[in-house]
């Protein structure tokens, strides 16, 4: 069951120490030329982000697998990346499953609040469709 927009935004998320700093540091280099980056470059940059956040959460980084949709596979600890649409917020969401498990409420809250905090201008350009943020 997916949470509503209201449930996701009801209270700010408290992140583990260093989480926001790591994403903002990553943003200064990786996000700088995001729109001009090739798909392969974006996948590399998203892999760097998941590795950095995995260190903060003291877990093994997930394997990033090019695919046709976004999903998390707990059996292999893999994030399937929609190679046609590499997405920071979708990667954060699937990384949330790697960190927190199946809870859509917890994962949606964590990934959306983290994106909102670190990418405020991009966040403002997105529209809500149920529990998702879309362009």
QUIBEL-V449122 format. One record per run of one state. SS is the DSSP state (@ for helix, = for strand, . for the rest). FROM is the first residue (numbers start at 1). LEN is the number of residues. If there is no record, write none. Layout:
BEGIN
ss/from/len
SS/FROM/LEN
SS/FROM/LEN
END
This chain:
BEGIN
ss/from/len
./1/4
@/5/5
./10/9
@/19/12
./31/3
@/34/3
./37/2
@/39/18
./57/6
=/63/5
./68/3
=/71/3
./74/4
=/78/5
./83/5
@/88/13
./101/3
@/104/15
./119/1
@/120/6
./126/1
=/127/3
./130/2
=/132/3
./135/1
END
